[in-house]
Amino acid sequence: MLCIKELIDLDPFQQLPQERLQWVCDRAQTVELSAGEVLAHEGDPACRLFILVKGKINITRRSEGVEIPIGQHEAPSFFGEIPVLTDEPAPVTMRTLTNCHLYTLKGEDFRKLLHECRDFERMVFRIMERRVRGLESFIRGREKMAALGTLAAGLAHELNNPASALVRTLGEMPAAILELQRMNLVYGQRNVEEAHTQDWLRERDRGYDAILNNRLDPVTLSDRESVLLEWLEDYGVKQAWKLAEPLAEGGVEVETLDRMMERWRNDETELREIGLHWLSLSFEVISMIKHGLRGAERISELVQAMKSYTYLDRGVQQEVNVHQGLEDTLRLFVHKLKCGIQVERNYDRHIPKILAYGSELNQVWTNLIDNAIDAMDGKGLLEITTHHCDRFAHIDIIDSGSGIPPEIKTRIFEPFFTTKSVGRGSGLGLETVRRIVENRHHGTLSFESQPGRTCFTICLPLSNK
């Protein structure tokens, strides 16, 4: 049985009179646990206050499917008051590190003590406040790390394709350039007149222009490739299909080949086909350069988006282009969006820059866009609309998902409230959005939701100039 001497080792209980302490001891129930046993699982309904008089208990919380240690309770201590007073499920899992001797007090008995003794209540709430702040601080850190991990994974995925293409291109180019040099040397040994050589160079330059500026549409390209393949096969070129595609991309006409190859038809040396191979390989090299450059530009674009997203090279508060922040965030989510979500932008391009904490504001777009994607289950329409009036910039983020159930609409901004399964959501995403918009930027946050359309509206004050 719990004794008064054990109870008054805890600061709040020192505020209770002798008869109330005895009242607690009479109602406390004994719990004995061995090391490694679970006292309470995260998500369990909680209705008891725990009083630990011997032993040590580890506290964990699930994040992305992994249990993360966040603290310990060591005797003498009490805990469990948060879910008892908020009527919420247990926010953490508690597992014994050593053999533990505990007592439990029913939730209604604990609440009765609070109502009867103001000093006891004040002390409990101070301790509760510290614990909630500590838990919230830890989860916010985990939220940021999880969000960064998600974005990093998406960024790595998006970087992989252009990086692989660039590596492949650079790997193929040395052999191609060496072969071009060899063909130039062979051709040069024949001392061909300048006029004929200039014809080849002009055709090459026209092809470069066609390839670099996408002069040919896919249908025209396909038709031309078929015609060129037939001509090359008639000419007797082995593996003619390898030459047909690059020559078609370069916009080469059959009539041009007839004219330029006429003098070489009866040549018994390599020169009978060398001009065709030289022109085709020249076009392949310029295509390699084009695709390699496109890959490098894509890599640069993604890196710049990440750099802009985090505002790594700027002060904490700066003038921010709202549209740029939205676009940077969308680029980092492209791996999720391209699987079945259409993005529709309706931007008011006349919105001026606003004075904001850029990195924090991008957390707002990240949380809202990520929630919208989840709500649509990977398929639907994401609309982003902006406009300004009354010295405020208005940003609407709309998804075509299932909507927010009416019974929870009043609670979605509460800290730790989430409809996601244990370990998938911490319940701080929308609370973070509200805090950043309202507290940090003196704006407003509102939403409307029904099945098939949920709209979150952010209003941010424009800079006064």
KOLKOLMAR-129593 format. One record per atom (N, C-alpha, C): residue in three letters; y, x, z. Coordinates in steps of 0.2 Angstrom, whole numbers, plus 5000, padded with zeros to 4 digits. Example, Ala and Ser with C-alpha at 12.3 -4.5 7.8 and 13.67 -1.06 7.14 Angstrom:
BEGIN
ALA497250665039/ALA497850625039/ALA498450665039/SER498950645035/SER499550685036/SER500050645039/
//
This chain:
BEGIN
MET499450045000/MET500050005000/MET500650045000/LEU501150024996/LEU501750064996/LEU502150065002/CYS502350115005/CYS502750115011/CYS503450135010/ILE503850115015/ILE504650115014/ILE504850195013/LYS504450235017/LYS504650305016/LYS504550335009/GLU504050305005/GLU504050324998/GLU504550294994/LEU504750234996/LEU505250194992/LEU505950224992/ILE506150244998/ILE506850274999/ILE506950344996/ASP506350374993/ASP506450434990/ASP506850424983/LEU506850354981/LEU507250344975/LEU507950314977/ASP508450344973/ASP509150334975/ASP509250254975/PRO509150214970/PRO509350144970/PRO509050104976/PHE508450124978/PHE508150084984/PHE508450104991/GLN508850164991/GLN509150174997/GLN509750124999/GLN509950084993/GLN510450034994/GLN510249974997/LEU509549964998/LEU509249905000/LEU509249905008/PRO509349845011/PRO509149845018/PRO508449845020/GLN508249865026/GLN507549875029/GLN507149815027/GLU507349755028/GLU506949695026/GLU506749685019/ARG507249705015/ARG507149705007/ARG506649755005/LEU506649815008/LEU506249865007/LEU505549845008/GLN505449815014/GLN504749795016/GLN504549745012/TRP505049695009/TRP504849645005/TRP504549674998/VAL504849724996/VAL504649764990/VAL503949794991/CYS503849824997/CYS503149854998/CYS502649804999/ASP502749745001/ASP502249695002/ASP502049664995/ARG502549664990/ARG502349644983/ARG502149694978/ALA502149754980/ALA501949804975/ALA501249814975/GLN500949824969/GLN500249834967/GLN500149904965/THR499549924968/THR499349994967/THR499050004960/VAL499150064957/VAL498850084950/VAL498650154951/GLU498050174950/GLU497850244950/GLU497650264943/LEU497850314940/LEU497750334933/LEU497550404933/SER497050424929/SER496850494928/SER497250524922/ALA497250594922/ALA497650624916/ALA497350604910/GLY497850584905/GLY497650564898/GLY497650494897/GLU497750454902/GLU497650384901/GLU498350354899/VAL498350294896/VAL498950264894/VAL499150214898/LEU499750214901/LEU500050164905/LEU500350114901/ALA500650124896/ALA500950074892/ALA501050094885/HIS500850054880/HIS500950074873/HIS501650044870/GLU501950084866/GLU502550064862/GLU502449994859/GLY502849944860/GLY502749874857/GLY502349824861/ASP502149854867/ASP501749804871/ASP502249764875/PRO502149694876/PRO502549654881/PRO502649694887/ALA503249694890/ALA503349724896/ALA503649674902/CYS503349674907/CYS503549634913/CYS503449664920/ARG503449724920/ARG503349754926/ARG503849824927/LEU504049834933/LEU504349894935/LEU503849944938/PHE503850004936/PHE503450054938/PHE503750104943/ILE503350114949/ILE503650164954/ILE503150214954/LEU503350274952/LEU502850334952/LEU502950374958/VAL502450384962/VAL502550424969/VAL502150484968/LYS501650494963/LYS501350554963/LYS501150564955/GLY501250624953/GLY501050644946/GLY501550644941/LYS501350654934/LYS501850664929/LYS501650624923/ILE502150594920/ILE501950544914/ILE502350574908/ASN502050574902/ASN502350594896/ASN502650534892/ILE503250534889/ILE503550484885/ILE503550504878/THR503250454874/THR503250474866/THR503550404863/ARG503750414857/ARG503950364852/ARG503750384845/ARG503450334842/ARG503250344835/ARG503750344830/SER503750394826/SER504250394820/SER503850424814/GLU503950384809/GLU503550394802/GLU502850404804/GLY502550364808/GLY501850364809/GLY501550424814/VAL502050464817/VAL501850514821/VAL502250504828/GLU501850514833/GLU502050514840/GLU502450574842/ILE503150564844/ILE503550614845/ILE503750614853/PRO503650674856/PRO503850674863/PRO504550674864/ILE504750624869/ILE505550624870/ILE505750634877/GLY505250644882/GLY505350654889/GLY504850644893/GLN504950654900/GLN504450644905/GLN504650604911/HIS504250574915/HIS504450544921/HIS503950584926/GLU504350614931/GLU503950654936/GLU504150624943/ALA503650614947/ALA503650584954/ALA504150624958/PRO504550594962/PRO504650514963/PRO505150494958/SER504950434955/SER505350404950/SER505150334949/PHE505650294946/PHE505450224944/PHE505650214936/PHE505350174933/PHE505450164926/PHE505150094923/GLY505350074917/GLY505150014915/GLY505649954916/GLU506249974918/GLU506749924920/GLU507149904913/ILE507149944908/ILE507449924902/ILE507149864898/PRO506449864897/PRO506149804894/PRO506149744898/VAL506049754905/VAL506049704910/VAL506749664909/LEU507249704909/LEU507949664909/LEU508149644902/THR507949674897/THR508049654890/THR507549604887/ASP507049594890/ASP506449554888/ASP506249574881/GLU506249634880/GLU506049664874/GLU505349704875/PRO504949714869/PRO504349754870/PRO504549824872/ALA504049854875/ALA504149924877/ALA504349974872/PRO504850004873/PRO505150044867/PRO504750114866/VAL504350134871/VAL504050194871/VAL503350194873/THR502950244872/THR502250244875/THR502250294881/MET501950274886/MET501850314892/MET501150334893/ARG501050404894/ARG500350424895/ARG500350484900/THR499850474905/THR499850524910/THR499750594908/LEU500050644911/LEU499950714910/LEU499550744916/THR499550704922/THR499150724927/THR498850664930/ASN498450674935/ASN498250614939/ASN498850584942/CYS498950514942/CYS499550484944/CYS499350424949/HIS499850424954/HIS499750364959/HIS500450324958/LEU500350264956/LEU500950224955/LEU500850154958/TYR501450124958/TYR501450054961/TYR501850014955/THR501649944955/THR502049904950/THR502349844954/LEU502949824951/LEU503249764954/LEU503449714948/LYS503249654950/LYS503349604944/LYS504049604942/GLY504149584936/GLY504849584933/GLY505349534937/GLU505049474939/GLU505449424942/GLU505649444949/ASP505249484952/ASP505449514959/ASP505949564958/PHE505849604953/PHE506449664952/PHE507049624950/ARG507049574946/ARG507749544945/ARG508049504951/LYS507549484955/LYS507849454961/LYS508249504966/LEU507949564966/LEU508249614970/LEU508949634967/LEU508949634960/LEU509649654957/LEU510149594959/HIS509949534959/HIS510449484960/HIS510649484967/GLU510249504972/GLU510349504979/GLU510849554982/CYS510749614979/CYS511049674981/CYS511549704976/ARG512149704976/ARG512649724971/ARG512549804971/ASP512549834976/ASP512449914976/ASP511849934973/PHE511249904974/PHE510649914971/PHE510749904963/GLU511049844962/GLU511149834954/GLU511549884951/ARG512049904954/ARG512549954951/ARG512150014950/MET511750044954/MET511450104954/MET510850104948/VAL510550044948/VAL510050034943/VAL510350034936/PHE510850004935/PHE511149994929/PHE511450064926/ARG511750104931/ARG511950174929/ARG511350214927/ILE510850214930/ILE510250254928/ILE509950224921/MET509950154921/MET509750124914/MET510250144908/GLU510850154910/GLU511350164904/GLU511150244902/ARG511050284907/ARG510950354905/ARG510250364901/ARG509750324903/ARG509150324899/ARG509250294892/VAL509550234891/VAL509650204885/VAL510050254880/ARG510550284883/ARG510950334879/ARG510550394877/GLY510150414881/GLY509650474879/GLY509150454874/LEU508850394875/LEU508450374870/LEU508750354863/GLU509350324863/GLU509750314857/GLU509950384854/SER510150434858/SER510350494855/SER509750524851/PHE509150524855/PHE508550554852/PHE508350514845/ILE508350454845/ILE508150414839/ILE508650424834/ARG509350424835/ARG509850434830/ARG509650504827/GLY509550554831/GLY509350624828/GLY508750614823/ARG508250584826/ARG507650574822/ARG507750534815/GLU508250484816/GLU508350444810/GLU508750484805/LYS509150524807/LYS509550574802/LYS509050614799/MET508550644803/MET508050694800/MET507550654796/ALA507350594798/ALA506950554793/ALA507250544787/ALA507950514787/ALA508250504781/ALA508350564777/LEU508550624780/LEU508550684776/LEU507950704773/GLY507350694777/GLY506750704774/GLY506550664768/THR506750594768/THR506650554763/THR507050574757/LEU507650594758/LEU508050614752/LEU507850674749/ALA507650724754/ALA507350784752/ALA506750784747/ALA506350734749/ALA505650724746/ALA505850694739/GLY506350644739/GLY506550614732/GLY506850664728/LEU507350714731/LEU507650764727/LEU507150814724/ALA506650834728/ALA506150874726/ALA505750844720/HIS505650784721/HIS505250744715/HIS505650744709/GLU506350734710/GLU506750734704/GLU506950804701/LEU506950854705/LEU507050914703/LEU506450944699/ASN505850924701/ASN505250954698/ASN505250944690/ASN505350884688/ASN505350874680/ASN505750924676/PRO506450924678/PRO506850974674/PRO506751044676/ALA506551054682/ALA506351124683/ALA505751154679/SER505251104679/SER504651124675/SER504751134668/ALA505251084665/ALA505351094658/ALA505751154657/LEU506251174661/LEU506551234660/LEU506151294661/VAL505651304665/VAL505251354666/VAL504751364660/ARG504551304657/ARG504151304651/ARG504551324645/THR505151304645/THR505551324639/THR505651394639/LEU505851424645/LEU506051494645/LEU505351534644/GLY504751504646/GLY504151544645/GLY503951544637/GLU504151494633/GLU503951494626/GLU504451534622/MET505051544624/MET505651564620/MET505551644618/PRO505251684622/PRO505251754620/PRO504751764614/ALA504151734614/ALA503751734608/ALA504051704602/ALA504451654602/ALA504751624597/ALA505251664594/ILE505651694598/ILE506251744596/ILE505951804593/LEU505451834596/LEU505051894593/LEU504851874586/GLU504551814585/GLU504251794578/GLU504851784573/LEU505351754575/LEU505951754571/LEU506251824569/GLN506251864573/GLN506451934572/GLN505951964567/ARG505351954567/ARG504851984563/ARG504951954556/MET505051894555/MET505151854549/MET505751884546/ASN506351894549/ASN506951914547/ASN506851984544/LEU506452024547/LEU506352094545/LEU505952094538/VAL505352044538/VAL504952044532/VAL505452014526/TYR505851964527/TYR506251944522/TYR506751994520/GLY507052034524/GLY507552084523/GLY507252134518/GLN506652154519/GLN506352204515/GLN506352184507/ARG506452124505/ARG506352104498/ARG507052104495/ASN507552124499/ASN508252124496/ASN508452064492/VAL508352004495/VAL508551944491/VAL509251934491/GLU509551914485/GLU510251904484/GLU510551864489/GLU511251884491/GLU511651854496/GLU511651774495/ALA511751754489/ALA511851674488/ALA511251634491/HIS510651664489/HIS510051624492/HIS509951624499/THR510151684502/THR510051694509/THR510551644513/GLN511151634510/GLN511651594513/GLN511451524512/ASP511051504507/ASP510751434507/ASP510351414513/TRP509951464515/TRP509451454521/TRP509951454527/LEU510451494528/LEU510851494534/LEU511251434534/ARG511451404529/ARG511851344529/ARG511351284531/GLU510751284529/GLU510251234530/GLU510151234538/ARG510051294540/ARG509851304547/ARG510451284551/ASP511051294550/ASP511651274554/ASP511751204554/ARG511651164548/ARG511651094548/ARG511151064552/GLY510551094552/GLY509951074557/GLY510151084564/TYR510451134566/TYR510751144573/TYR511151094575/ASP511651074570/ASP512151024572/ASP511750954573/ALA511250944568/ALA510950874569/ALA510550874576/ILE510250924578/ILE509850924584/ILE510250924590/LEU510750964590/LEU511150964596/LEU511550904597/ASN511750864592/ASN512150804592/ASN511750744591/ASN511150744591/ASN510650694590/ASN510850644584/ARG510950674578/ARG511250644572/ARG510750594570/LEU510050594571/LEU509550554568/LEU509250504573/ASP509250444571/ASP508950394576/ASP508150404575/PRO507850374580/PRO507050384581/PRO506750354574/VAL506950294572/VAL506650264566/VAL506750314560/THR507350334559/THR507450384553/THR507050444554/LEU507050474560/LEU506650534561/LEU505950524560/SER505650464562/SER504950454560/SER504750454553/ASP505150414549/ASP505150414542/ASP505150474538/ARG505650514541/ARG505750584537/ARG505150624539/GLU504950624545/GLU504350664547/GLU503750654542/SER503650594541/SER503050574536/SER503150594529/VAL503750594527/VAL503850614520/VAL503850694520/LEU504050724525/LEU504050804525/LEU503350824526/LEU502950794529/LEU502250804530/LEU501850804524/GLU501950754520/GLU501650744513/GLU501850804509/TRP502550824509/TRP502750874505/TRP502450944507/LEU502450954513/LEU502151014515/LEU501351024514/GLU501050974514/GLU500350974513/GLU500250984505/ASP500650954501/ASP500650964494/ASP500751034492/TYR501251064496/TYR501451134495/TYR500851184497/GLY500451154501/GLY499851204503/GLY499951234510/VAL500351204514/VAL500551234521/VAL499951214525/LYS499651264529/LYS499151254534/LYS499451224540/GLN499151174543/GLN499351144549/GLN500151124548/ALA500151084543/ALA500851064540/ALA501151024546/TRP500750984550/TRP501050944555/TRP501550974560/LYS501351044561/LYS501751084566/LYS502451094563/LEU502551094557/LEU503151114554/LEU503551044553/ALA503250994551/ALA503550924549/ALA504050904555/GLU503850904561/GLU504250874566/GLU504850914567/PRO504850974568/PRO505551014569/PRO505951014562/LEU505651014557/LEU506051004550/LEU506350934550/ALA506050884552/ALA506350814552/ALA506850814557/GLU506850844563/GLU507350844568/GLU507950874565/GLY507850924561/GLY508450964558/GLY508750924552/GLY508450864551/GLY508750834545/GLY508650854538/VAL508150894537/VAL507950934531/VAL507750874526/GLU507950884520/GLU507750834515/GLU507250864510/VAL506750824507/VAL506250854503/VAL506650884497/GLU507150854494/GLU507450884488/GLU507750954490/THR507950964496/THR508151034498/THR507651084498/LEU507051064501/LEU506451114500/LEU506251124493/ASP506251074489/ASP506051084482/ASP506551144479/ARG507151134480/ARG507651184477/ARG507551254480/MET507451254487/MET507551324490/MET506851354490/MET506251324489/MET505651354488/MET505351364481/GLU505751344476/GLU505551344469/GLU505351414468/ARG505751464470/ARG505651534468/ARG505151564471/TRP504851534476/TRP504351564480/TRP503651534479/ARG503551484475/ARG502951454474/ARG502351494472/ASN502551544467/ASN502051584464/ASN501951654468/ASP502351664473/ASP502351724477/ASP501651734481/GLU501351784480/GLU500651794483/GLU500651824490/THR501251834492/THR501351864499/THR501551814504/GLU501651834510/GLU501851794515/GLU502451754514/LEU502951784509/LEU503551754508/LEU503451684504/ARG502851664502/ARG502751604499/ARG502951544504/GLU502851554511/GLU502951504516/GLU503451524521/ILE503651584521/ILE504051614527/ILE504651574528/GLY504951554522/GLY505651514523/GLY505551454527/LEU504951414526/LEU504751354529/LEU504651364537/HIS504251424538/HIS504151434545/HIS504751464549/TRP505151494545/TRP505751524548/TRP506251464550/LEU506351424545/LEU506751364547/LEU506451314552/SER505851304552/SER505551264557/SER505551294564/LEU505451364564/LEU505451394571/LEU506151404573/SER506651404569/SER507351414571/SER507551344574/PHE507351284571/PHE507451224574/PHE507051214581/GLU506451244581/GLU506151234588/GLU506451274593/VAL506751334592/VAL507151374597/VAL507751334599/ILE508151304594/ILE508751274596/ILE508551204600/SER507951174599/SER507751114603/SER507551144610/MET507251194610/MET507051224617/MET507651234621/ILE508151264618/ILE508851284621/ILE509151214623/LYS509151164619/LYS509451104621/LYS509051064627/HIS508451064626/HIS508051034632/HIS508151074638/GLY508151144638/GLY508251184644/GLY508851174647/LEU509351164642/LEU510051154645/LEU510151084648/ARG509751034645/ARG509750974648/ARG509450974655/GLY508851014656/GLY508551014662/GLY509051054667/ALA509351104665/ALA509751144670/ALA510351094672/GLU510651054667/GLU511151014669/GLU510950964674/ARG510350934673/ARG510050884678/ARG509950914685/ILE509750974685/ILE509651014691/ILE510351024695/SER510851044691/SER511551054693/SER511850984696/GLU511650934692/GLU511950864694/GLU511650844700/LEU510950854701/LEU510650834708/LEU510950874714/VAL510950944712/VAL511250984718/VAL511950964720/GLN512350954715/GLN513050934716/GLN513050864720/ALA512650814718/ALA512550754721/ALA512450764728/MET511950804730/MET511750814737/MET512250854741/LYS512650904737/LYS513150934740/LYS513750884742/SER513950844737/SER514450794738/SER514250744743/TYR513550724743/TYR513350674748/TYR513450694755/THR513350764756/THR513350784763/THR514050814765/TYR514450824760/TYR515150854761/TYR515150914765/LEU514650964762/LEU514551024766/LEU515151074766/ASP515551064760/ASP516051114759/ASP516751084761/ARG516751034765/ARG517451004766/ARG517450994774/GLY518050974776/GLY518250954782/GLY517850894784/VAL517950874791/VAL517550814793/VAL517850754790/GLN518550744790/GLN518850684787/GLN519250704781/GLN519150674775/GLN519450684769/GLN519550624765/GLU519950634760/GLU520050574755/GLU519350574751/VAL519150514751/VAL518450504748/VAL518450454742/ASN518150464737/ASN518050414731/ASN517450374733/VAL517550314734/VAL517050264736/VAL516450264731/HIS516650264724/HIS516150254719/HIS515750324718/GLN516050374720/GLN515750444719/GLN515150444725/GLY515350424731/GLY514850414736/GLY514250374735/LEU514450314732/LEU513950264730/LEU513450294724/GLU513750324719/GLU513350354714/GLU512950414716/ASP513250454721/ASP512850514724/ASP512250484727/THR512350434731/THR511750404735/THR511250374730/LEU511450344725/LEU510950314720/LEU510550364717/ARG510950424715/ARG510550474712/ARG509950504716/LEU510150504723/LEU509650534727/LEU509050484729/PHE509150414727/PHE508650364727/PHE508350354721/VAL508450384715/VAL508250374709/VAL507450364708/HIS507150404713/HIS506350404712/HIS506050344715/LYS506450304719/LYS506250234721/LYS506550184716/LEU507050194713/LEU507350144709/LEU507050134702/LYS506850194700/LYS506550184693/LYS505850154692/CYS505550134697/CYS504950104697/CYS504950034696/GLY505550004696/GLY505549924694/GLY506149894697/ILE506649934699/ILE507249904702/ILE507849914697/GLN508149864695/GLN508749874690/GLN509349874694/VAL509749924692/VAL510449934696/VAL510949904692/GLU511349864694/GLU511949834691/GLU512649854695/ARG513049884691/ARG513649904694/ARG514249864692/ASN514649844696/ASN515249804695/ASN515849844699/TYR516149894696/TYR516549934700/TYR517349924698/ASP517749914703/ASP518449914702/ASP518749984701/ARG518850004695/ARG519050074695/ARG519750094697/HIS520050044699/HIS520750054702/HIS520750064709/ILE520250064713/ILE520250074720/ILE520450144721/PRO520950154725/PRO521150224726/PRO520650254731/LYS520750324732/LYS520350354737/LYS520550334744/ILE520050334749/ILE520150314756/ILE520050374760/LEU520450374766/LEU520350434771/LEU519750414775/ALA519250454775/ALA518550434778/ALA518150494780/TYR517650484784/TYR517250534786/TYR516650524781/GLY516750574776/GLY516250564770/GLY515550564771/SER515350614775/SER514650614777/SER514350554780/GLU514750524785/GLU514550464789/GLU514550404784/LEU515050404780/LEU515150344775/LEU514450344771/ASN514250404769/ASN513650404764/ASN513050384768/GLN513050394775/GLN512550364779/GLN512450284778/VAL513050254778/VAL513150184777/VAL512750164770/TRP512950194765/TRP512650174758/TRP511950194758/THR511750244762/THR511050264762/THR510650204765/ASN510850184771/ASN510450134775/ASN510450074772/LEU511050044769/LEU511049984765/LEU510649984759/ILE510650034755/ILE510350034749/ILE509550044750/ASP509350084755/ASP508650094757/ASP508350024759/ASN508749994764/ASN508549924766/ASN508449874760/ALA508949874755/ALA508849834750/ALA508249844746/ILE508149914745/ILE507549934741/ILE506849904744/ASP506849914751/ASP506249894755/ASP506249814754/ALA506849774755/ALA506749704755/ALA506549684748/MET506649714742/MET506349694736/MET505649714734/ASP505349754739/ASP504749784738/ASP504649814732/GLY505149854730/GLY505049894724/GLY505249864717/LYS505349804717/LYS505549764711/LYS506049714712/GLY506549714707/GLY507149664708/GLY507749694705/LEU508349664708/LEU508949684705/LEU509449704711/LEU509649764711/LEU510149784715/LEU510849784712/GLU511349754715/GLU511949744713/GLU512449774718/ILE512949814715/ILE513449854719/ILE514149834716/THR514549794720/THR515149774717/THR515749794722/THR516249814718/THR516849844722/THR517449804720/HIS517949794724/HIS518649774722/HIS519049784728/HIS519749774727/HIS520149794733/HIS520749734733/CYS520949724739/CYS521449674740/CYS521749684747/ASP522349664749/ASP522549664756/ASP522449734759/ARG522549784755/ARG522549854758/ARG521849874761/PHE521349834758/PHE520649844760/PHE520249854753/ALA519749904754/ALA519249914748/ALA518649874751/HIS518349824746/HIS517849784748/HIS517249814744/ILE516649824747/ILE516049844744/ILE515449804745/ASP515149764740/ASP514649724741/ASP513949754739/ILE513449754743/ILE512849784741/ILE512349724741/ILE512049704736/ILE511649644735/ILE510949654733/ASP510549624736/ASP509849634733/ASP509549564732/SER508949564728/SER508649504726/SER508049494730/GLY507949524736/GLY507349514740/GLY507249454743/SER506849454748/SER506649384752/SER507149354756/GLY507649394758/GLY508149374763/GLY507949384770/ILE508449374774/ILE508449384781/ILE508249314785/PRO507749304788/PRO507549244792/PRO508149224796/PRO508249154796/PRO508849134800/PRO508749144807/GLU508149144810/GLU508149154817/GLU508249224820/ILE508349274815/ILE508549344817/ILE509249364815/LYS509549324812/LYS510249344809/LYS510649364814/THR510649334820/THR511149354825/THR510949414829/ARG510349444827/ARG510149504831/ARG510049564826/ILE510149564820/ILE510049624816/ILE510449684817/PHE511049674820/PHE511449734822/PHE511249764829/GLU510849724833/GLU510649754840/GLU510349824839/PRO510549864844/PRO510149924844/PRO509349914846/PHE508949954842/PHE508249954843/PHE507849884841/PHE508249834838/PHE507949774835/PHE507749794828/THR507149784827/THR506849794820/THR506249744819/THR506249724812/THR505649684810/THR505049724807/LYS505249794807/LYS504649834804/LYS504149854809/SER503549874807/SER503049884811/SER503249944815/VAL502849954821/VAL502950014825/VAL502850074822/GLY503350124822/GLY503350184819/GLY503750184812/ARG503850134809/ARG504150124803/ARG504950114803/GLY505150084808/GLY505850074809/GLY506050074816/SER506650104818/SER506850114824/SER507350064827/GLY507650024822/GLY508049974824/GLY508749994825/LEU508950064822/LEU509650084823/LEU509950094816/GLY509650074811/GLY509950084804/GLY510550044803/LEU510549974804/LEU511049934804/LEU511549944809/GLU511349954815/GLU511749974821/GLU512250034819/THR511950084816/THR512250144814/THR512850124809/VAL512650084804/VAL513050054799/VAL513650024802/ARG513549974807/ARG514049944810/ARG514549984814/ARG514250034817/ARG514650084821/ARG515050124817/ILE514850144811/ILE515250194807/ILE515750154804/VAL515650094801/VAL516150054798/VAL516650024803/GLU516450004808/GLU516949964813/GLU517250014817/ASN516850064821/ASN517150104826/ASN517450164823/ARG517150194818/ARG517450254815/ARG517950244809/HIS517850194806/HIS518350184800/HIS518750124801/HIS518750084806/HIS519150024808/HIS519049974802/GLY518449964800/GLY518349914794/GLY517949854797/THR517749814793/THR517349764795/THR516649764791/LEU516149734794/LEU515449724791/LEU515249654792/SER515049624786/SER514749554787/SER514149554782/PHE513849494782/PHE513249484777/PHE513149414776/GLU512849394771/GLU512649324769/GLU511949334766/SER511449294768/SER510749304766/SER510449234765/GLN510049234760/GLN509649174758/GLN509049204754/PRO508449164753/PRO507949194749/PRO508149204742/GLY508049274740/GLY508349294733/GLY508949324732/ARG509349324738/ARG510049354738/ARG510249374745/THR510349434746/THR510649454752/THR511249504751/CYS511749484753/CYS512449524752/CYS512749554758/PHE512749624759/PHE513149654764/PHE513849674761/THR514349654765/THR515049664763/THR515349714768/ILE515549774765/ILE515949824769/ILE516649824767/CYS517149814772/CYS517849814770/CYS518149874774/LEU518449924770/LEU518749984773/LEU519449984771/PRO519850004776/PRO520550014775/PRO520750064770/LEU521250054766/LEU521450104761/LEU521950144764/SER522050204762/SER522450254765/SER523150234764/ASN523550244769/ASN524250224769/ASN524650284766/LYS525050274761/LYS525450324758/LYS526150304757/
//
